[in-house]
């Protein structure tokens, strides 16, 4: 492997949760990818943990993900519906999750997730 070879990446995009008290800034985790030959070596976990650290440093309190129900809970993600957070997609609720970077933040942000228009363009 070349030390300059890209083996994985992660993106956090700013979104809003439209709560009763007004819009709450949050982040959406997507995409996360690791080259198949490098999977199961902790690269995805390291990317997620670093993304959470940087998001917290930027004062974000929550990160949302529409993702695998068995993968993301190990990083502290919980079903968003348990906090009153709903997604604008027809997806089973076990795949819609939230990670609290600040304790209690998800409950305070209860409402409908609003994604930028680019999420709906094909």
Phi and psi restraints in degrees (range 20) as a CNS / XPLOR table:
assign (resid 1 and name C) (resid 2 and name N)
       (resid 2 and name CA) (resid 2 and name C) 1.0 -79.1 20.0 2
assign (resid 2 and name N) (resid 2 and name CA)
       (resid 2 and name C) (resid 3 and name N) 1.0 135.9 20.0 2
assign (resid 2 and name C) (resid 3 and name N)
       (resid 3 and name CA) (resid 3 and name C) 1.0 -63.0 20.0 2
assign (resid 3 and name N) (resid 3 and name CA)
       (resid 3 and name C) (resid 4 and name N) 1.0 -16.5 20.0 2
assign (resid 3 and name C) (resid 4 and name N)
       (resid 4 and name CA) (resid 4 and name C) 1.0 -97.6 20.0 2
assign (resid 4 and name N) (resid 4 and name CA)
       (resid 4 and name C) (resid 5 and name N) 1.0 8.3 20.0 2
assign (resid 4 and name C) (resid 5 and name N)
       (resid 5 and name CA) (resid 5 and name C) 1.0 -77.8 20.0 2
assign (resid 5 and name N) (resid 5 and name CA)
       (resid 5 and name C) (resid 6 and name N) 1.0 131.6 20.0 2
assign (resid 5 and name C) (resid 6 and name N)
       (resid 6 and name CA) (resid 6 and name C) 1.0 -79.9 20.0 2
assign (resid 6 and name N) (resid 6 and name CA)
       (resid 6 and name C) (resid 7 and name N) 1.0 122.1 20.0 2
assign (resid 6 and name C) (resid 7 and name N)
       (resid 7 and name CA) (resid 7 and name C) 1.0 -117.0 20.0 2
assign (resid 7 and name N) (resid 7 and name CA)
       (resid 7 and name C) (resid 8 and name N) 1.0 -10.7 20.0 2
assign (resid 7 and name C) (resid 8 and name N)
       (resid 8 and name CA) (resid 8 and name C) 1.0 -168.5 20.0 2
assign (resid 8 and name N) (resid 8 and name CA)
       (resid 8 and name C) (resid 9 and name N) 1.0 161.9 20.0 2
assign (resid 8 and name C) (resid 9 and name N)
       (resid 9 and name CA) (resid 9 and name C) 1.0 -155.4 20.0 2
assign (resid 9 and name N) (resid 9 and name CA)
       (resid 9 and name C) (resid 10 and name N) 1.0 161.4 20.0 2
assign (resid 9 and name C) (resid 10 and name N)
       (resid 10 and name CA) (resid 10 and name C) 1.0 -144.5 20.0 2
assign (resid 10 and name N) (resid 10 and name CA)
       (resid 10 and name C) (resid 11 and name N) 1.0 149.7 20.0 2
assign (resid 10 and name C) (resid 11 and name N)
       (resid 11 and name CA) (resid 11 and name C) 1.0 -135.9 20.0 2
assign (resid 11 and name N) (resid 11 and name CA)
       (resid 11 and name C) (resid 12 and name N) 1.0 133.7 20.0 2
assign (resid 11 and name C) (resid 12 and name N)
       (resid 12 and name CA) (resid 12 and name C) 1.0 -114.7 20.0 2
assign (resid 12 and name N) (resid 12 and name CA)
       (resid 12 and name C) (resid 13 and name N) 1.0 128.6 20.0 2
assign (resid 12 and name C) (resid 13 and name N)
       (resid 13 and name CA) (resid 13 and name C) 1.0 -117.0 20.0 2
assign (resid 13 and name N) (resid 13 and name CA)
       (resid 13 and name C) (resid 14 and name N) 1.0 137.1 20.0 2
assign (resid 13 and name C) (resid 14 and name N)
       (resid 14 and name CA) (resid 14 and name C) 1.0 -69.9 20.0 2
assign (resid 14 and name N) (resid 14 and name CA)
       (resid 14 and name C) (resid 15 and name N) 1.0 133.1 20.0 2
assign (resid 14 and name C) (resid 15 and name N)
       (resid 15 and name CA) (resid 15 and name C) 1.0 -134.7 20.0 2
assign (resid 15 and name N) (resid 15 and name CA)
       (resid 15 and name C) (resid 16 and name N) 1.0 -178.0 20.0 2
assign (resid 15 and name C) (resid 16 and name N)
       (resid 16 and name CA) (resid 16 and name C) 1.0 -130.8 20.0 2
assign (resid 16 and name N) (resid 16 and name CA)
       (resid 16 and name C) (resid 17 and name N) 1.0 152.0 20.0 2
assign (resid 16 and name C) (resid 17 and name N)
       (resid 17 and name CA) (resid 17 and name C) 1.0 -113.0 20.0 2
assign (resid 17 and name N) (resid 17 and name CA)
       (resid 17 and name C) (resid 18 and name N) 1.0 121.6 20.0 2
assign (resid 17 and name C) (resid 18 and name N)
       (resid 18 and name CA) (resid 18 and name C) 1.0 -85.3 20.0 2
assign (resid 18 and name N) (resid 18 and name CA)
       (resid 18 and name C) (resid 19 and name N) 1.0 89.2 20.0 2
assign (resid 18 and name C) (resid 19 and name N)
       (resid 19 and name CA) (resid 19 and name C) 1.0 -88.1 20.0 2
assign (resid 19 and name N) (resid 19 and name CA)
       (resid 19 and name C) (resid 20 and name N) 1.0 170.2 20.0 2
assign (resid 19 and name C) (resid 20 and name N)
       (resid 20 and name CA) (resid 20 and name C) 1.0 -60.5 20.0 2
assign (resid 20 and name N) (resid 20 and name CA)
       (resid 20 and name C) (resid 21 and name N) 1.0 -31.0 20.0 2
assign (resid 20 and name C) (resid 21 and name N)
       (resid 21 and name CA) (resid 21 and name C) 1.0 -90.4 20.0 2
assign (resid 21 and name N) (resid 21 and name CA)
       (resid 21 and name C) (resid 22 and name N) 1.0 3.4 20.0 2
assign (resid 21 and name C) (resid 22 and name N)
       (resid 22 and name CA) (resid 22 and name C) 1.0 122.1 20.0 2
assign (resid 22 and name N) (resid 22 and name CA)
       (resid 22 and name C) (resid 23 and name N) 1.0 178.5 20.0 2
assign (resid 22 and name C) (resid 23 and name N)
       (resid 23 and name CA) (resid 23 and name C) 1.0 -67.0 20.0 2
assign (resid 23 and name N) (resid 23 and name CA)
       (resid 23 and name C) (resid 24 and name N) 1.0 135.4 20.0 2
assign (resid 23 and name C) (resid 24 and name N)
       (resid 24 and name CA) (resid 24 and name C) 1.0 -115.3 20.0 2
assign (resid 24 and name N) (resid 24 and name CA)
       (resid 24 and name C) (resid 25 and name N) 1.0 119.9 20.0 2
assign (resid 24 and name C) (resid 25 and name N)
       (resid 25 and name CA) (resid 25 and name C) 1.0 -66.6 20.0 2
assign (resid 25 and name N) (resid 25 and name CA)
       (resid 25 and name C) (resid 26 and name N) 1.0 141.1 20.0 2
assign (resid 25 and name C) (resid 26 and name N)
       (resid 26 and name CA) (resid 26 and name C) 1.0 -148.5 20.0 2
assign (resid 26 and name N) (resid 26 and name CA)
       (resid 26 and name C) (resid 27 and name N) 1.0 -176.3 20.0 2
assign (resid 26 and name C) (resid 27 and name N)
       (resid 27 and name CA) (resid 27 and name C) 1.0 -129.6 20.0 2
assign (resid 27 and name N) (resid 27 and name CA)
       (resid 27 and name C) (resid 28 and name N) 1.0 148.7 20.0 2
assign (resid 27 and name C) (resid 28 and name N)
       (resid 28 and name CA) (resid 28 and name C) 1.0 -111.7 20.0 2
assign (resid 28 and name N) (resid 28 and name CA)
       (resid 28 and name C) (resid 29 and name N) 1.0 128.4 20.0 2
assign (resid 28 and name C) (resid 29 and name N)
       (resid 29 and name CA) (resid 29 and name C) 1.0 -91.1 20.0 2
assign (resid 29 and name N) (resid 29 and name CA)
       (resid 29 and name C) (resid 30 and name N) 1.0 112.0 20.0 2
assign (resid 29 and name C) (resid 30 and name N)
       (resid 30 and name CA) (resid 30 and name C) 1.0 174.6 20.0 2
assign (resid 30 and name N) (resid 30 and name CA)
       (resid 30 and name C) (resid 31 and name N) 1.0 131.1 20.0 2
assign (resid 30 and name C) (resid 31 and name N)
       (resid 31 and name CA) (resid 31 and name C) 1.0 -90.5 20.0 2
assign (resid 31 and name N) (resid 31 and name CA)
       (resid 31 and name C) (resid 32 and name N) 1.0 165.5 20.0 2
assign (resid 31 and name C) (resid 32 and name N)
       (resid 32 and name CA) (resid 32 and name C) 1.0 -128.7 20.0 2
assign (resid 32 and name N) (resid 32 and name CA)
       (resid 32 and name C) (resid 33 and name N) 1.0 126.5 20.0 2
assign (resid 32 and name C) (resid 33 and name N)
       (resid 33 and name CA) (resid 33 and name C) 1.0 -146.6 20.0 2
assign (resid 33 and name N) (resid 33 and name CA)
       (resid 33 and name C) (resid 34 and name N) 1.0 144.6 20.0 2
assign (resid 33 and name C) (resid 34 and name N)
       (resid 34 and name CA) (resid 34 and name C) 1.0 -133.1 20.0 2
assign (resid 34 and name N) (resid 34 and name CA)
       (resid 34 and name C) (resid 35 and name N) 1.0 132.1 20.0 2
assign (resid 34 and name C) (resid 35 and name N)
       (resid 35 and name CA) (resid 35 and name C) 1.0 -52.5 20.0 2
assign (resid 35 and name N) (resid 35 and name CA)
       (resid 35 and name C) (resid 36 and name N) 1.0 132.3 20.0 2
assign (resid 35 and name C) (resid 36 and name N)
       (resid 36 and name CA) (resid 36 and name C) 1.0 -49.5 20.0 2
assign (resid 36 and name N) (resid 36 and name CA)
       (resid 36 and name C) (resid 37 and name N) 1.0 -40.9 20.0 2
assign (resid 36 and name C) (resid 37 and name N)
       (resid 37 and name CA) (resid 37 and name C) 1.0 -69.8 20.0 2
assign (resid 37 and name N) (resid 37 and name CA)
       (resid 37 and name C) (resid 38 and name N) 1.0 -9.0 20.0 2
assign (resid 37 and name C) (resid 38 and name N)
       (resid 38 and name CA) (resid 38 and name C) 1.0 -112.2 20.0 2
assign (resid 38 and name N) (resid 38 and name CA)
       (resid 38 and name C) (resid 39 and name N) 1.0 2.6 20.0 2
assign (resid 38 and name C) (resid 39 and name N)
       (resid 39 and name CA) (resid 39 and name C) 1.0 -70.7 20.0 2
assign (resid 39 and name N) (resid 39 and name CA)
       (resid 39 and name C) (resid 40 and name N) 1.0 156.9 20.0 2
assign (resid 39 and name C) (resid 40 and name N)
       (resid 40 and name CA) (resid 40 and name C) 1.0 68.4 20.0 2
assign (resid 40 and name N) (resid 40 and name CA)
       (resid 40 and name C) (resid 41 and name N) 1.0 28.3 20.0 2
assign (resid 40 and name C) (resid 41 and name N)
       (resid 41 and name CA) (resid 41 and name C) 1.0 -120.7 20.0 2
assign (resid 41 and name N) (resid 41 and name CA)
       (resid 41 and name C) (resid 42 and name N) 1.0 9.6 20.0 2
assign (resid 41 and name C) (resid 42 and name N)
       (resid 42 and name CA) (resid 42 and name C) 1.0 87.2 20.0 2
assign (resid 42 and name N) (resid 42 and name CA)
       (resid 42 and name C) (resid 43 and name N) 1.0 5.5 20.0 2
assign (resid 42 and name C) (resid 43 and name N)
       (resid 43 and name CA) (resid 43 and name C) 1.0 -68.3 20.0 2
assign (resid 43 and name N) (resid 43 and name CA)
       (resid 43 and name C) (resid 44 and name N) 1.0 -46.1 20.0 2
assign (resid 43 and name C) (resid 44 and name N)
       (resid 44 and name CA) (resid 44 and name C) 1.0 -60.2 20.0 2
assign (resid 44 and name N) (resid 44 and name CA)
       (resid 44 and name C) (resid 45 and name N) 1.0 -43.8 20.0 2
assign (resid 44 and name C) (resid 45 and name N)
       (resid 45 and name CA) (resid 45 and name C) 1.0 -61.5 20.0 2
assign (resid 45 and name N) (resid 45 and name CA)
       (resid 45 and name C) (resid 46 and name N) 1.0 -42.8 20.0 2
assign (resid 45 and name C) (resid 46 and name N)
       (resid 46 and name CA) (resid 46 and name C) 1.0 -64.0 20.0 2
assign (resid 46 and name N) (resid 46 and name CA)
       (resid 46 and name C) (resid 47 and name N) 1.0 -39.2 20.0 2
assign (resid 46 and name C) (resid 47 and name N)
       (resid 47 and name CA) (resid 47 and name C) 1.0 -64.5 20.0 2
assign (resid 47 and name N) (resid 47 and name CA)
       (resid 47 and name C) (resid 48 and name N) 1.0 -44.1 20.0 2
assign (resid 47 and name C) (resid 48 and name N)
       (resid 48 and name CA) (resid 48 and name C) 1.0 -64.0 20.0 2
assign (resid 48 and name N) (resid 48 and name CA)
       (resid 48 and name C) (resid 49 and name N) 1.0 -46.5 20.0 2
assign (resid 48 and name C) (resid 49 and name N)
       (resid 49 and name CA) (resid 49 and name C) 1.0 -63.4 20.0 2
assign (resid 49 and name N) (resid 49 and name CA)
       (resid 49 and name C) (resid 50 and name N) 1.0 -40.6 20.0 2
assign (resid 49 and name C) (resid 50 and name N)
       (resid 50 and name CA) (resid 50 and name C) 1.0 -66.6 20.0 2
assign (resid 50 and name N) (resid 50 and name CA)
       (resid 50 and name C) (resid 51 and name N) 1.0 -39.9 20.0 2
assign (resid 50 and name C) (resid 51 and name N)
       (resid 51 and name CA) (resid 51 and name C) 1.0 -62.5 20.0 2
assign (resid 51 and name N) (resid 51 and name CA)
       (resid 51 and name C) (resid 52 and name N) 1.0 -42.8 20.0 2
assign (resid 51 and name C) (resid 52 and name N)
       (resid 52 and name CA) (resid 52 and name C) 1.0 -62.1 20.0 2
assign (resid 52 and name N) (resid 52 and name CA)
       (resid 52 and name C) (resid 53 and name N) 1.0 -43.1 20.0 2
assign (resid 52 and name C) (resid 53 and name N)
       (resid 53 and name CA) (resid 53 and name C) 1.0 -60.0 20.0 2
assign (resid 53 and name N) (resid 53 and name CA)
       (resid 53 and name C) (resid 54 and name N) 1.0 -47.7 20.0 2
assign (resid 53 and name C) (resid 54 and name N)
       (resid 54 and name CA) (resid 54 and name C) 1.0 -67.6 20.0 2
assign (resid 54 and name N) (resid 54 and name CA)
       (resid 54 and name C) (resid 55 and name N) 1.0 -38.1 20.0 2
assign (resid 54 and name C) (resid 55 and name N)
       (resid 55 and name CA) (resid 55 and name C) 1.0 -61.6 20.0 2
assign (resid 55 and name N) (resid 55 and name CA)
       (resid 55 and name C) (resid 56 and name N) 1.0 -44.1 20.0 2
assign (resid 55 and name C) (resid 56 and name N)
       (resid 56 and name CA) (resid 56 and name C) 1.0 -63.1 20.0 2
assign (resid 56 and name N) (resid 56 and name CA)
       (resid 56 and name C) (resid 57 and name N) 1.0 -40.3 20.0 2
assign (resid 56 and name C) (resid 57 and name N)
       (resid 57 and name CA) (resid 57 and name C) 1.0 -62.2 20.0 2
assign (resid 57 and name N) (resid 57 and name CA)
       (resid 57 and name C) (resid 58 and name N) 1.0 -27.6 20.0 2
assign (resid 57 and name C) (resid 58 and name N)
       (resid 58 and name CA) (resid 58 and name C) 1.0 -91.6 20.0 2
assign (resid 58 and name N) (resid 58 and name CA)
       (resid 58 and name C) (resid 59 and name N) 1.0 10.7 20.0 2
assign (resid 58 and name C) (resid 59 and name N)
       (resid 59 and name CA) (resid 59 and name C) 1.0 70.5 20.0 2
assign (resid 59 and name N) (resid 59 and name CA)
       (resid 59 and name C) (resid 60 and name N) 1.0 21.9 20.0 2
assign (resid 59 and name C) (resid 60 and name N)
       (resid 60 and name CA) (resid 60 and name C) 1.0 -78.3 20.0 2
assign (resid 60 and name N) (resid 60 and name CA)
       (resid 60 and name C) (resid 61 and name N) 1.0 145.0 20.0 2
assign (resid 60 and name C) (resid 61 and name N)
       (resid 61 and name CA) (resid 61 and name C) 1.0 -106.9 20.0 2
assign (resid 61 and name N) (resid 61 and name CA)
       (resid 61 and name C) (resid 62 and name N) 1.0 -18.1 20.0 2
assign (resid 61 and name C) (resid 62 and name N)
       (resid 62 and name CA) (resid 62 and name C) 1.0 -140.9 20.0 2
assign (resid 62 and name N) (resid 62 and name CA)
       (resid 62 and name C) (resid 63 and name N) 1.0 154.7 20.0 2
assign (resid 62 and name C) (resid 63 and name N)
       (resid 63 and name CA) (resid 63 and name C) 1.0 -132.3 20.0 2
assign (resid 63 and name N) (resid 63 and name CA)
       (resid 63 and name C) (resid 64 and name N) 1.0 132.5 20.0 2
assign (resid 63 and name C) (resid 64 and name N)
       (resid 64 and name CA) (resid 64 and name C) 1.0 -107.8 20.0 2
assign (resid 64 and name N) (resid 64 and name CA)
       (resid 64 and name C) (resid 65 and name N) 1.0 151.0 20.0 2
assign (resid 64 and name C) (resid 65 and name N)
       (resid 65 and name CA) (resid 65 and name C) 1.0 -145.8 20.0 2
assign (resid 65 and name N) (resid 65 and name CA)
       (resid 65 and name C) (resid 66 and name N) 1.0 142.2 20.0 2
assign (resid 65 and name C) (resid 66 and name N)
       (resid 66 and name CA) (resid 66 and name C) 1.0 -107.1 20.0 2
assign (resid 66 and name N) (resid 66 and name CA)
       (resid 66 and name C) (resid 67 and name N) 1.0 96.3 20.0 2
assign (resid 66 and name C) (resid 67 and name N)
       (resid 67 and name CA) (resid 67 and name C) 1.0 -154.0 20.0 2
assign (resid 67 and name N) (resid 67 and name CA)
       (resid 67 and name C) (resid 68 and name N) 1.0 -172.8 20.0 2
assign (resid 67 and name C) (resid 68 and name N)
       (resid 68 and name CA) (resid 68 and name C) 1.0 -64.2 20.0 2
assign (resid 68 and name N) (resid 68 and name CA)
       (resid 68 and name C) (resid 69 and name N) 1.0 124.7 20.0 2
assign (resid 68 and name C) (resid 69 and name N)
       (resid 69 and name CA) (resid 69 and name C) 1.0 -66.9 20.0 2
assign (resid 69 and name N) (resid 69 and name CA)
       (resid 69 and name C) (resid 70 and name N) 1.0 -16.9 20.0 2
assign (resid 69 and name C) (resid 70 and name N)
       (resid 70 and name CA) (resid 70 and name C) 1.0 -101.1 20.0 2
assign (resid 70 and name N) (resid 70 and name CA)
       (resid 70 and name C) (resid 71 and name N) 1.0 -14.4 20.0 2
assign (resid 70 and name C) (resid 71 and name N)
       (resid 71 and name CA) (resid 71 and name C) 1.0 -91.6 20.0 2
assign (resid 71 and name N) (resid 71 and name CA)
       (resid 71 and name C) (resid 72 and name N) 1.0 -51.7 20.0 2
assign (resid 71 and name C) (resid 72 and name N)
       (resid 72 and name CA) (resid 72 and name C) 1.0 -72.3 20.0 2
assign (resid 72 and name N) (resid 72 and name CA)
       (resid 72 and name C) (resid 73 and name N) 1.0 -29.1 20.0 2
assign (resid 72 and name C) (resid 73 and name N)
       (resid 73 and name CA) (resid 73 and name C) 1.0 -57.9 20.0 2
assign (resid 73 and name N) (resid 73 and name CA)
       (resid 73 and name C) (resid 74 and name N) 1.0 -26.6 20.0 2
assign (resid 73 and name C) (resid 74 and name N)
       (resid 74 and name CA) (resid 74 and name C) 1.0 -65.5 20.0 2
assign (resid 74 and name N) (resid 74 and name CA)
       (resid 74 and name C) (resid 75 and name N) 1.0 -14.5 20.0 2
assign (resid 74 and name C) (resid 75 and name N)
       (resid 75 and name CA) (resid 75 and name C) 1.0 -103.9 20.0 2
assign (resid 75 and name N) (resid 75 and name CA)
       (resid 75 and name C) (resid 76 and name N) 1.0 13.2 20.0 2
assign (resid 75 and name C) (resid 76 and name N)
       (resid 76 and name CA) (resid 76 and name C) 1.0 94.7 20.0 2
assign (resid 76 and name N) (resid 76 and name CA)
       (resid 76 and name C) (resid 77 and name N) 1.0 6.7 20.0 2
assign (resid 76 and name C) (resid 77 and name N)
       (resid 77 and name CA) (resid 77 and name C) 1.0 -76.2 20.0 2
assign (resid 77 and name N) (resid 77 and name CA)
       (resid 77 and name C) (resid 78 and name N) 1.0 140.1 20.0 2
assign (resid 77 and name C) (resid 78 and name N)
       (resid 78 and name CA) (resid 78 and name C) 1.0 -130.0 20.0 2
assign (resid 78 and name N) (resid 78 and name CA)
       (resid 78 and name C) (resid 79 and name N) 1.0 160.7 20.0 2
assign (resid 78 and name C) (resid 79 and name N)
       (resid 79 and name CA) (resid 79 and name C) 1.0 -59.3 20.0 2
assign (resid 79 and name N) (resid 79 and name CA)
       (resid 79 and name C) (resid 80 and name N) 1.0 126.1 20.0 2
assign (resid 79 and name C) (resid 80 and name N)
       (resid 80 and name CA) (resid 80 and name C) 1.0 -63.3 20.0 2
assign (resid 80 and name N) (resid 80 and name CA)
       (resid 80 and name C) (resid 81 and name N) 1.0 -34.8 20.0 2
assign (resid 80 and name C) (resid 81 and name N)
       (resid 81 and name CA) (resid 81 and name C) 1.0 -61.8 20.0 2
assign (resid 81 and name N) (resid 81 and name CA)
       (resid 81 and name C) (resid 82 and name N) 1.0 -25.1 20.0 2
assign (resid 81 and name C) (resid 82 and name N)
       (resid 82 and name CA) (resid 82 and name C) 1.0 -66.9 20.0 2
assign (resid 82 and name N) (resid 82 and name CA)
       (resid 82 and name C) (resid 83 and name N) 1.0 -16.0 20.0 2
assign (resid 82 and name C) (resid 83 and name N)
       (resid 83 and name CA) (resid 83 and name C) 1.0 -110.5 20.0 2
assign (resid 83 and name N) (resid 83 and name CA)
       (resid 83 and name C) (resid 84 and name N) 1.0 6.1 20.0 2
assign (resid 83 and name C) (resid 84 and name N)
       (resid 84 and name CA) (resid 84 and name C) 1.0 78.6 20.0 2
assign (resid 84 and name N) (resid 84 and name CA)
       (resid 84 and name C) (resid 85 and name N) 1.0 20.1 20.0 2
assign (resid 84 and name C) (resid 85 and name N)
       (resid 85 and name CA) (resid 85 and name C) 1.0 -100.2 20.0 2
assign (resid 85 and name N) (resid 85 and name CA)
       (resid 85 and name C) (resid 86 and name N) 1.0 125.8 20.0 2
assign (resid 85 and name C) (resid 86 and name N)
       (resid 86 and name CA) (resid 86 and name C) 1.0 -116.9 20.0 2
assign (resid 86 and name N) (resid 86 and name CA)
       (resid 86 and name C) (resid 87 and name N) 1.0 149.3 20.0 2
assign (resid 86 and name C) (resid 87 and name N)
       (resid 87 and name CA) (resid 87 and name C) 1.0 -104.0 20.0 2
assign (resid 87 and name N) (resid 87 and name CA)
       (resid 87 and name C) (resid 88 and name N) 1.0 151.4 20.0 2
assign (resid 87 and name C) (resid 88 and name N)
       (resid 88 and name CA) (resid 88 and name C) 1.0 -87.2 20.0 2
assign (resid 88 and name N) (resid 88 and name CA)
       (resid 88 and name C) (resid 89 and name N) 1.0 27.0 20.0 2
assign (resid 88 and name C) (resid 89 and name N)
       (resid 89 and name CA) (resid 89 and name C) 1.0 -123.1 20.0 2
assign (resid 89 and name N) (resid 89 and name CA)
       (resid 89 and name C) (resid 90 and name N) 1.0 152.0 20.0 2
assign (resid 89 and name C) (resid 90 and name N)
       (resid 90 and name CA) (resid 90 and name C) 1.0 -83.3 20.0 2
assign (resid 90 and name N) (resid 90 and name CA)
       (resid 90 and name C) (resid 91 and name N) 1.0 83.7 20.0 2
assign (resid 90 and name C) (resid 91 and name N)
       (resid 91 and name CA) (resid 91 and name C) 1.0 -136.3 20.0 2
assign (resid 91 and name N) (resid 91 and name CA)
       (resid 91 and name C) (resid 92 and name N) 1.0 140.2 20.0 2
assign (resid 91 and name C) (resid 92 and name N)
       (resid 92 and name CA) (resid 92 and name C) 1.0 -55.6 20.0 2
assign (resid 92 and name N) (resid 92 and name CA)
       (resid 92 and name C) (resid 93 and name N) 1.0 139.0 20.0 2
assign (resid 92 and name C) (resid 93 and name N)
       (resid 93 and name CA) (resid 93 and name C) 1.0 -61.1 20.0 2
assign (resid 93 and name N) (resid 93 and name CA)
       (resid 93 and name C) (resid 94 and name N) 1.0 -24.2 20.0 2
assign (resid 93 and name C) (resid 94 and name N)
       (resid 94 and name CA) (resid 94 and name C) 1.0 -67.5 20.0 2
assign (resid 94 and name N) (resid 94 and name CA)
       (resid 94 and name C) (resid 95 and name N) 1.0 -13.5 20.0 2
assign (resid 94 and name C) (resid 95 and name N)
       (resid 95 and name CA) (resid 95 and name C) 1.0 -96.2 20.0 2
assign (resid 95 and name N) (resid 95 and name CA)
       (resid 95 and name C) (resid 96 and name N) 1.0 -7.8 20.0 2
assign (resid 95 and name C) (resid 96 and name N)
       (resid 96 and name CA) (resid 96 and name C) 1.0 -101.2 20.0 2
assign (resid 96 and name N) (resid 96 and name CA)
       (resid 96 and name C) (resid 97 and name N) 1.0 109.6 20.0 2
assign (resid 96 and name C) (resid 97 and name N)
       (resid 97 and name CA) (resid 97 and name C) 1.0 -130.3 20.0 2
assign (resid 97 and name N) (resid 97 and name CA)
       (resid 97 and name C) (resid 98 and name N) 1.0 160.3 20.0 2
assign (resid 97 and name C) (resid 98 and name N)
       (resid 98 and name CA) (resid 98 and name C) 1.0 -133.1 20.0 2
assign (resid 98 and name N) (resid 98 and name CA)
       (resid 98 and name C) (resid 99 and name N) 1.0 142.8 20.0 2
assign (resid 98 and name C) (resid 99 and name N)
       (resid 99 and name CA) (resid 99 and name C) 1.0 -115.5 20.0 2
assign (resid 99 and name N) (resid 99 and name CA)
       (resid 99 and name C) (resid 100 and name N) 1.0 124.3 20.0 2
assign (resid 99 and name C) (resid 100 and name N)
       (resid 100 and name CA) (resid 100 and name C) 1.0 -86.2 20.0 2
assign (resid 100 and name N) (resid 100 and name CA)
       (resid 100 and name C) (resid 101 and name N) 1.0 120.7 20.0 2
assign (resid 100 and name C) (resid 101 and name N)
       (resid 101 and name CA) (resid 101 and name C) 1.0 -88.6 20.0 2
assign (resid 101 and name N) (resid 101 and name CA)
       (resid 101 and name C) (resid 102 and name N) 1.0 -21.3 20.0 2
assign (resid 101 and name C) (resid 102 and name N)
       (resid 102 and name CA) (resid 102 and name C) 1.0 -124.6 20.0 2
assign (resid 102 and name N) (resid 102 and name CA)
       (resid 102 and name C) (resid 103 and name N) 1.0 123.5 20.0 2
assign (resid 102 and name C) (resid 103 and name N)
       (resid 103 and name CA) (resid 103 and name C) 1.0 -53.8 20.0 2
assign (resid 103 and name N) (resid 103 and name CA)
       (resid 103 and name C) (resid 104 and name N) 1.0 133.3 20.0 2
assign (resid 103 and name C) (resid 104 and name N)
       (resid 104 and name CA) (resid 104 and name C) 1.0 85.2 20.0 2
assign (resid 104 and name N) (resid 104 and name CA)
       (resid 104 and name C) (resid 105 and name N) 1.0 -6.7 20.0 2
assign (resid 104 and name C) (resid 105 and name N)
       (resid 105 and name CA) (resid 105 and name C) 1.0 -65.3 20.0 2
assign (resid 105 and name N) (resid 105 and name CA)
       (resid 105 and name C) (resid 106 and name N) 1.0 -37.2 20.0 2
assign (resid 105 and name C) (resid 106 and name N)
       (resid 106 and name CA) (resid 106 and name C) 1.0 -66.2 20.0 2
assign (resid 106 and name N) (resid 106 and name CA)
       (resid 106 and name C) (resid 107 and name N) 1.0 -41.8 20.0 2
assign (resid 106 and name C) (resid 107 and name N)
       (resid 107 and name CA) (resid 107 and name C) 1.0 -64.0 20.0 2
assign (resid 107 and name N) (resid 107 and name CA)
       (resid 107 and name C) (resid 108 and name N) 1.0 -37.8 20.0 2
assign (resid 107 and name C) (resid 108 and name N)
       (resid 108 and name CA) (resid 108 and name C) 1.0 -69.5 20.0 2
assign (resid 108 and name N) (resid 108 and name CA)
       (resid 108 and name C) (resid 109 and name N) 1.0 -23.1 20.0 2
assign (resid 108 and name C) (resid 109 and name N)
       (resid 109 and name CA) (resid 109 and name C) 1.0 -97.3 20.0 2
assign (resid 109 and name N) (resid 109 and name CA)
       (resid 109 and name C) (resid 110 and name N) 1.0 8.8 20.0 2
assign (resid 109 and name C) (resid 110 and name N)
       (resid 110 and name CA) (resid 110 and name C) 1.0 -46.7 20.0 2
assign (resid 110 and name N) (resid 110 and name CA)
       (resid 110 and name C) (resid 111 and name N) 1.0 130.7 20.0 2
assign (resid 110 and name C) (resid 111 and name N)
       (resid 111 and name CA) (resid 111 and name C) 1.0 159.4 20.0 2
assign (resid 111 and name N) (resid 111 and name CA)
       (resid 111 and name C) (resid 112 and name N) 1.0 -167.1 20.0 2
assign (resid 111 and name C) (resid 112 and name N)
       (resid 112 and name CA) (resid 112 and name C) 1.0 -90.4 20.0 2
assign (resid 112 and name N) (resid 112 and name CA)
       (resid 112 and name C) (resid 113 and name N) 1.0 131.0 20.0 2
assign (resid 112 and name C) (resid 113 and name N)
       (resid 113 and name CA) (resid 113 and name C) 1.0 -73.3 20.0 2
assign (resid 113 and name N) (resid 113 and name CA)
       (resid 113 and name C) (resid 114 and name N) 1.0 135.1 20.0 2
assign (resid 113 and name C) (resid 114 and name N)
       (resid 114 and name CA) (resid 114 and name C) 1.0 -119.4 20.0 2
assign (resid 114 and name N) (resid 114 and name CA)
       (resid 114 and name C) (resid 115 and name N) 1.0 117.0 20.0 2
assign (resid 114 and name C) (resid 115 and name N)
       (resid 115 and name CA) (resid 115 and name C) 1.0 -96.0 20.0 2
assign (resid 115 and name N) (resid 115 and name CA)
       (resid 115 and name C) (resid 116 and name N) 1.0 154.0 20.0 2
assign (resid 115 and name C) (resid 116 and name N)
       (resid 116 and name CA) (resid 116 and name C) 1.0 -62.3 20.0 2
assign (resid 116 and name N) (resid 116 and name CA)
       (resid 116 and name C) (resid 117 and name N) 1.0 155.8 20.0 2
assign (resid 116 and name C) (resid 117 and name N)
       (resid 117 and name CA) (resid 117 and name C) 1.0 -53.9 20.0 2
assign (resid 117 and name N) (resid 117 and name CA)
       (resid 117 and name C) (resid 118 and name N) 1.0 -33.6 20.0 2
assign (resid 117 and name C) (resid 118 and name N)
       (resid 118 and name CA) (resid 118 and name C) 1.0 -58.7 20.0 2
assign (resid 118 and name N) (resid 118 and name CA)
       (resid 118 and name C) (resid 119 and name N) 1.0 -25.4 20.0 2
assign (resid 118 and name C) (resid 119 and name N)
       (resid 119 and name CA) (resid 119 and name C) 1.0 -67.4 20.0 2
assign (resid 119 and name N) (resid 119 and name CA)
       (resid 119 and name C) (resid 120 and name N) 1.0 -20.6 20.0 2
assign (resid 119 and name C) (resid 120 and name N)
       (resid 120 and name CA) (resid 120 and name C) 1.0 -106.2 20.0 2
assign (resid 120 and name N) (resid 120 and name CA)
       (resid 120 and name C) (resid 121 and name N) 1.0 1.9 20.0 2
assign (resid 120 and name C) (resid 121 and name N)
       (resid 121 and name CA) (resid 121 and name C) 1.0 -90.0 20.0 2
assign (resid 121 and name N) (resid 121 and name CA)
       (resid 121 and name C) (resid 122 and name N) 1.0 142.1 20.0 2
